[in-house]
């Protein structure tokens, strides 16, 4: 059976900091009916076969590793899970914004990872290490759904205006989502310290709830919701401390009578 021909135009942003004064757009025409695969990544790889100097980062090709995040027709996403049939005949592809460009669609993610490391994205438990794994009730485990699935593609942080303005200070949606993943984990014993670390001006209170992060997440996660929950936890901590102080004052007042 003959496949109906479909010719698409891909406008790709090109930039090599070592040789180019500024970025520029370059068009590539491709008959996508003749390539193997149905995703944008397959088309970009077919183009790169003819133009091997195009810079492109990819790995698993299955939406698991998060390597091929990019801006596709004005919206961040993963090329490997973006179906060609859902795209118009002309597609504009740019690198993720807010990050230094290494070459073409490849950006420097080091600052993103540095902000991620600030939240200590690992389980902290100062109790005696059990002989087997630390167990959880199903209800406690369910609280982590929608938090642990982040693949660090940076689509959310790259789409966040607060991150654009403060990339070296603001932890960003991905880091804050990971922070709440451990705050919500009943096996973690560092909750109070984690919440204290969130009190700075470039943490949860830098979020303006624009919701771009939730809109672009390829895993359908909601970092803004996690940020709101961290704020709620912080307020509960403050309220709890207030009640402790108030109760202490009442006890002292009673003793003095």
Secondary structure, DSSP 8 states (H G I E B T S, - for coil): ------EEEEEEEE--TTT-SS-EEEEEEEEGGGSS-SBHHHHHHHHHHH-TT-----SSSSSSS-TTEEEETTEEEEGGG-BGGGS-SEEEEE--TTS-EEETTEE--HHHHHHHHHT--S----S---SS-----HHHHHTTTTTTT-----HHHHT-HHHHHTTTT--HHHHHHHHHHHHS-TT-S-HHHHHHHTTSTTTGGG-----HHHHH-TT---HHHHHHHHHHHHHHHHHHHHHHHHHHHHHHHHHH-
